[in-house]
């Protein structure tokens, strides 16, 4: 079996809501390439350093429910698992970093975005049916536009602080 195809199928299953089945396939690939029997960083299929195995990145994107539209300046997360307490890395053409979300007792999601590189100022973060604008040091939603938040510090090299919420 080609691991790249297996990862593609796993990601497709996760996108279709069949998370357990997708993780089962990804786990089977990782068991074969566990570092003891086969190199976990070189899934040999057609010579060494074959790039098809890079399809494993699609599993991460599917689990995060991550979509990026740089032209529209939109980042979207819809995690397929661990929605109450979720954390992932993200990359897109304009920047990269860490996304976190916590769900409170009322089921309300509180996102946090830490930009570690690039420039995402002015991008919109969509989580479920809610939207925030990424501003220097925080997220602002429709009820709290950036100009209504004079206490927010200006962006420094595109880095945003942790703990941003829509409150």
N, C-alpha and C positions, 0 to 999 in steps of 0.2 A: 504494500500500500504506500502511496505517496503522502507524506505528512502534510504537504501543502494543501492537497485536496481534502484531507481529513480536517485540517483547521478551517478551511472554507466551509465545509459542511457543518462543523461545530458552530461557527459564527452564524451561519444562516439559521440553524435551529434556534439559537439564542434570540436572534432578531424576531423569529416567529413565535417566541414565548415558550419554547421547549427548552428551558434553561438546563434542567437536569440531564436531558439527552445530549445537549451540546457539551456540557462539562464532562460527561462520561467519555465522549470521544476525545476531547482534549487531554483528559487524564490518561487515557490509553496510549496516546502518542508520547506523553511525558514519561510513562512507565518504560516504554521501549528505548527512549533516549534519556536514561536516568543518570548517566555519568559512570555507571559501572559496566553495563553491557555495550552502550554506545555513547558517544560524545553528545552531551546536551546542547552544545553550541555548533554542532556540525552534523546535521541530520542527513547522512550520506544517502543519496538516492541515485545520483548520476554524476559521480565524481565527488570530490570534497568541496565544501563551501557552496553548496547548491542553494540558490536564493529562494526557491519555492517555499521553503520552511518559514520564510519571513511572513507568510500568510497567518502565522500565529498571532500577529499584531491585530488582526481582524477580530479575534476572540476578545481581546481587551476592549476594543471599540464597541463590540456588541454588548458586553457586560456593563459598560459605562453608559450605553445608549448615547454615545457622543456623536455629535454632528457639528461640523464647522462650515460656515459659508462666509469666506473672507470678503467676497464682493459685497454681500449684504451686511457684513460685520455682525454676524450672529454666531454664538456658541450655544449649543443645546445639550443638556444631559438628561437622560431618563434611565437611571440604573435598572438593570434587570434583576438585581439581587441586593440584599443588605440596604434597602432604601432608608431604614431608620438611622443607620450610621454607615455612611459610604465614603470611600476615599479612593482616588485614582490619579494617575498622571494623565496629562493631555498634551497633544502637540497639534499645531495647525500652522498654516503659512504665515501667520502674523505673530505667533508666540507660543510659549509652552509653560507648563507649571503643574500645579496640584489643585484638584477640585475636591471639595468635601461637602457633604450635606448631612445634617442631623434633622430628625423628625421629632417634634415635640409630642406631648401626650394627646394633643388635640389633632394630630395628624398633619400639622403645618410644617412644611419643609423650610429649613434655614440653610441656604447655601453659603459657602465660603470659597473664594478663588484666590490662589497665591500664584501670581505671575512671576516665573523665575527667569524668563528671557523674552525678548521681543517687545512688542508694544500693542496692548489691547485696549487702551483708553478709547472710550466711545463705543466699544462693542456692546452688544446686548446679550445678556445671559438669559436663556430660557430654561425653566425647570417646570415641567407640567404646564399649567396654563398661566403661569406667572412669569413676569419679565423684570429684569433689572438692567440698568445701564452701568457699565464699568466706568467709574470715575476715579480720580486720584485718591487712593486709599480706601475705597469702598464701593459698594453697590448701591444704586438708587433705583427705586421702582417708580411706577407712575404716580403713587401717592406722595413720594418724597423725591422730587426731581433734584438733580445736582445743585442747581442754583438756590434751592431752599435749604441747602446744607453747608453754610459758610464755614462750619468748624472742621470740615474735611480737609486734610492736608493735600497739597498738590502732589501729583505723581512724580516719582523719582525713578528715572530709567525704566518706566513701565512696571515697577514692582508695586503690587497691591498688598495690603496688610491682611492677615488672617482675621477671622471673626466677623466678617462683613455680613450683615443681615439686611432685611428690608424693613426693620423696625426703626 
